[in-house]
Amino acid sequence: MRNVVRSHDYSDEYIEIGYNIAYYRKHANLTQEQLAEMVGISRSHLSAIEAPNIVRKISIDLLFKISTALEIEVYKLLVFHS
């Protein structure tokens, strides 16, 4: 028998992903505008993803595009430090 997954909004996890994206973007010496252009989104969308006070959901496709643009393994964006 399978366990039932309880409702959870994953807000903290999305915020951590945003922190990780910002960290690796800065490490790559890219602006938000540059990274956004590389992955085909607006700078304001990337800004919202990275913002610690905004919960912005992100698709797996976009996560892969960002990791490719940053030249890192995708799992690094999913490492939670809290």
Contact map, one row per residue, 1 for C-alpha under 8 A:
1110000000000000000000000000000000000000000000000000000000000000000000000000000000
1111000000000000000000000000000000000000000000000000000000000000000000000000000000
1111100000000000000000000000000000000000000000000000000000000000000000000000000000
0111110000000000000000000000000000000000000000000000000000000000000000000000000000
0011111000000000000000000000000000000000000000000000000000000000000000000000000000
0001111100000000000000000000000000000000000000000000000000000000000000000000000000
0000111110000000000000000000000000000000000000000000000000000000000000000000000000
0000011111000000000000000000000000000000000000000000000000000000000000000000000000
0000001111100000000000000000000000000000000000000000000000000000000000000000000000
0000000111111100000000000000000000000000000000000000000000000000000000000000000000
0000000011111110000000000000000000000000000000000000001000000000000000000000000000
0000000001111111000000000000000000000000000000000000000000000000000000000000000000
0000000001111111100000000000000000000000000000000000000000000000000000000000000100
0000000001111111110000000000000000000000000000001000001111000000000000000000000000
0000000000111111111000000000000000000000000000001111111100000000000000000000000000
0000000000011111111100000000000000000000000000000000000000000000000000000000010110
0000000000001111111110000000000000000000000000000100000000000000000000000000111100
0000000000000111111111000000000000000000000000001111000000000000000000000000000000
0000000000000011111111100000000000000000000000000111000000000000000000000000000000
0000000000000001111111110000000000000000000000000000000000000000000000000001111000
0000000000000000111111111000000000000000000000000100000000000000010000000000100000
0000000000000000011111111100000000000000000000000100000000000000000000000000000000
0000000000000000001111111110000000000000000000000000000000000000000000000000000000
0000000000000000000111111111000000000000000000000000000000000000000001000000000000
0000000000000000000011111111111100100000000000000000000000000000000001000000000000
0000000000000000000001111111111000000000000000000000000000000000000000000000000000
0000000000000000000000111111110000000000000000000000000000000000000000000000000000
0000000000000000000000011111110000000000000000000000000000000000000001000000000000
0000000000000000000000001111111000000000000000000000000000000000000000000000000000
0000000000000000000000001111111111100000000000000000000000000000000000000000000000
0000000000000000000000001100111111100000000000000000000000000000000000000000000000
0000000000000000000000001000011111110000001001100000000000000000000000000000000000
0000000000000000000000000000011111111000011000000000000000000000000000000000000000
0000000000000000000000000000011111111100000000000000000000000000000000000000000000
0000000000000000000000001000011111111110000000000000000000000000010010000000000000
0000000000000000000000000000000111111111111001000000000000000000000000000000000000
0000000000000000000000000000000011111111111000000000000000000000000000000000000000
0000000000000000000000000000000001111111000000000000000000000000000010000000000000
0000000000000000000000000000000000111111100000000000000000000100110010000000000000
0000000000000000000000000000000000011111110000000000000000000000000000000000000000
0000000000000000000000000000000000011011111011000000000000000000000000000000000000
0000000000000000000000000000000010011001111111000000000000000000000000000000000000
0000000000000000000000000000000110011000111111100000000000000000000000000000000000
0000000000000000000000000000000000000000011111110000000000000000000000000000000000
0000000000000000000000000000000000000000111111111000000000000000000000000000000000
0000000000000000000000000000000100010000111111111100000000000000000000000000000000
0000000000000000000000000000000100000000001111111110000000000000000000000000000000
0000000000000000000000000000000000000000000111111110011100000000000000000000000000
0000000000000110010000000000000000000000000011111110011111000000000000000000000000
0000000000000010111011000000000000000000000001111111000000000000000000000000000000
0000000000000010011000000000000000000000000000111111111000000000000000000000000000
0000000000000010011000000000000000000000000000000111111000000000000000000000000000
0000000000000010000000000000000000000000000000000011111000000000000000000000000000
0000000000000010000000000000000000000000000000011011111100000000000000000000000000
0000000000100110000000000000000000000000000000011011111110000000000000000000000000
0000000000000110000000000000000000000000000000011000011111000000000000000000000000
0000000000000100000000000000000000000000000000001000001111100000000000000000000000
0000000000000100000000000000000000000000000000001000000111110110000000000000000000
0000000000000000000000000000000000000000000000000000000011111110000000000000000000
0000000000000000000000000000000000000000000000000000000001111111000000000000000000
0000000000000000000000000000000000000000000000000000000000111111100000000000000000
0000000000000000000000000000000000000010000000000000000001111111110000000000000000
0000000000000000000000000000000000000000000000000000000001111111111000000100100000
0000000000000000000000000000000000000000000000000000000000011111111100000100000000
0000000000000000000000000000000000000010000000000000000000001111111110000000000000
0000000000000000000010000000000000100010000000000000000000000111111111000000000000
0000000000000000000000000000000000000000000000000000000000000011111111111100100000
0000000000000000000000000000000000000000000000000000000000000001111111111100000000
0000000000000000000000000000000000100110000000000000000000000000111111110000000000
0000000000000000000000011001000000000000000000000000000000000000011111110000000000
0000000000000000000000000000000000000000000000000000000000000000001111111000000000
0000000000000000000000000000000000000000000000000000000000000000001111111101000000
0000000000000000000000000000000000000000000000000000000000000000001100111111100000
0000000000000000000000000000000000000000000000000000000000000011001100011111110000
0000000000000000000000000000000000000000000000000000000000000000000000001111111000
0000000000000000000100000000000000000000000000000000000000000000000000011111111000
0000000000000000100110000000000000000000000000000000000000000010001000001111111000
0000000000000001100100000000000000000000000000000000000000000000000000000111111100
0000000000000000100100000000000000000000000000000000000000000000000000000011111110
0000000000001001100000000000000000000000000000000000000000000000000000000000011111
0000000000000001000000000000000000000000000000000000000000000000000000000000001111
0000000000000000000000000000000000000000000000000000000000000000000000000000000111
